[in-house]
Amino acid sequence: MIAIRAEEAGDAEAIRVLTTAAFAGAAHSSGREAAIVDELRAAGALSVSLVAEEAGVIVGHAAFSPVTIVGSPGNWMGLGPISVAPDRQHRGVGTALMRAGLDRIRGMAAAGCVLVGDPAYYGRFGFVSDGLLTCSDIPVRYVQRLVFNGPDPAGAIRFHPAFGVT
């Protein structure tokens, strides 16, 4: 049974190990995913940090942090990284984290959520890529948004400096 809960004091090391393992060898990995989470936490910019726990072991993690969309008003959140232990992938852990995280940021009056990721995966949650958002030199098909309220955003996404994108 998977339980989703907020990150607690003492979870940081388990999240670091999990995130490193989840992205090891992934073609799209920067190799900095665990450091991004640590830097967001240290900067007080980790607005929502959820873990998936199974039998007392953290098997998944999702991080949400504030972003700016140049030229678009609103309280926007960015997802990332989201990590699932390699031996728990394709078992609904990521889906449970996504749903819980999106519910949480909706409750924080976010205008919506943006991310950089696989359109086939994130499209299942309502994320779309329509070319109106950009993020550094990342191909626009991977730059996605999910609007909770207000108009569709258009402009350049500015993630926290921990992400290393401009």
JOZI-V479545 format. One record per run of one state. SS is the DSSP state (a for helix, b for strand, c for the rest). FROM is the first residue (numbers start at 0). LEN is the number of residues. Records with the same first field share a line. If there is no record, write none. Layout:
BEGIN
SS: FROM-LEN + FROM-LEN
END
This chain:
BEGIN
c: 0-1 + 6-5 + 23-9 + 42-5 + 54-2 + 69-2 + 84-1 + 88-4 + 106-5 + 116-2 + 125-2 + 128-4 + 134-5 + 147-7 + 158-2 + 163-3
b: 1-5 + 47-7 + 56-13 + 71-13 + 111-5 + 127-1 + 132-2 + 142-5 + 154-4
a: 11-12 + 32-10 + 85-3 + 92-14 + 118-7 + 139-3 + 160-3
END
